[in-house]
């Protein structure tokens, strides 16, 4: 599967401008990738104190634009956005694909220090997306710090872990450490896409978007602050062969997740 990692600045609190930026970037790689991954809250930036920017899931202009771009450019699009659904506000991860209904995941671990928990509702499900026969687990930014939440179910393995983020430079050392750890312990490809530039709160972002192969080699190769698109080719057959040769997943401990939120 050819996956495009789109690392670029996000216009603060300006959905229309950000949809236009994404359209330009997807048009430039049309026919070159099967899937494109964009940063967390790609249409607004991490402006968690502006709930008015949230759009009704499925009916708002951002969802409509994402579906149109997926259809026009024949590409799946993965990221997150501010979404309103059944009267609640979510940091909603998504996968829009050509000709089919979108799949979604609501961020479970809300970043209280950034004001996210004040307005947003945590998700309580751990779906595995499927696209062209590939199983994908999506996480949003702060979720990365919680390994049990992302742990493989050995009865339903996923192939790629995708983490979309607005992860600032001041804490980038944790991003650099946690992403390969999650890929290694889950015996999967690991993709992380972060933004670059300065947001509306004057936080700095230097990117460090990555794509880890089965040997934990970063095959994307972004430079600090590099605003560009990198396309990587991930062989699912190679991954599954790797799991057969080193079947560590078969020896994983059984567990039951008991810390799910019950107040949502």
Secondary structure by P-SEA (a helix, b strand, c coil): cbbbbbbcccccccaaaaaaaaaaaaaaacccccbbbbccccccccccccccccccccccaaaaaaaaaaaaacbbbbbccccccccccccbbbbbcccbbbbbbccccccccccccccbbbbccbbbbbcccbbbbbbccccccccccccccccccccbbbbbbccccccccccccaaaaaaaaacbbbbbbbccccccccbbbccccccccccccccccccccccbbbbbbbbaaaaaaaaaacccccccbbbbbccccccc
